[in-house]
Amino acid sequence: MKRSFQARPAEPDDDAIVAQLFERDDTALDAVQSKYALLLSSFPARFLNDPRDREEAVNDALLRLWNSVPPDRPRSLGAYLTTLLRRSAIDRLRRMSRAKDCPAALTESLDELDEILPDRSSTEDAFLSREPGRSISAFLKELPARSREIFMRRYYGAGSVKEIASALGVSASTVEKELKKLRLQLKEKLEREGFEV
């Protein structure tokens, strides 16, 4: 007996999804959930134990995506969504604890950037703002692949130095040195472009 296999329809690329969001087409959220299912399930699970809290964080992130695009037009939908998920997880933890404290693992990577990003109400806001965001995107495109991966894993994925070192097969001190160098380079770039850091 012959089996007939149906090819799965190709997922839309990020530009197509962003275009759908600009058209206020609610199927864009379905496309985001399909394309980024692993990110949406795994990222909040790193910080929130209760499945209901993880679901709420994902729903909050998707709502923020819907409300921010437009006017924002993210160049990397995955990175933008990761930032929204991190922000939603932090907000969820704050609501749960009724305090301003969050686990250090969630915010320590952003704290490292506080001293080099232009002054804003919070580091997450600086990442989501359009002006420094363009400079950060350009900075990332200029980096060698390994440096870019280290930066993205640390500052977008909130990965620990140990996790990054293990994933890349290098020592933790190598990752720490690279992160320090990258922060200095980003600071210099932002200053050259007229941002007050």
C-alpha positions, 0 to 999 in steps of 0.5 A: 500500500502506497502512502501519500504524504502531504507536504507541510505548507511553508511557514511565512518568513518574518517579513511576511509576518510583520507585514501581516501585523501591519495589516492588523491580520490576526492570523499573523499571531497564529503564524508567530505561534507556529514558527516560534513554538519552541521559543514560546514554550522553552524561554518562559519555562526557564524562569516560570515553574507553573505552566499557567504562569508560562502561558500567561507570559506567552499571552502577554508577549503576544499581546505586546507584539500585537500592540507594538507592531505597528508602529515598530518594525522589528528587523529580527522577529525572533529577537524582538519576541525574545525581548517581549517574552523576557519582559513578560516573564519579569512582569509575571514574577513581579506580580507573583512575588508582589515585590520588585525582585526577580531572580538574578538569572533573568535580569543579570544579563540586562544589568550588564548593559545598563552602563552602556545603553542610552539612558531610558527608564529601563534596559528593556525599553532601550532594547525596544526603542527604535533609535538605539535599536537600529544601532544595535542591529547594525552592530550585530551584523558587523560581528563575526558569527561566534561573537554575535551568537555569544551576544545574542545568547547572553543579552537576548536569550538571558543565557548564563555564561556557563550555558553559553560556554557549554553550548559553544565548547569554550571556557567560561572565561573566554565567554566573559572576556568576549562579552566584556569586549563586545560591551566596550565595542557597543558602547564606543559605537553608540558614543560615536553615533551621538548617544549619551551613555 
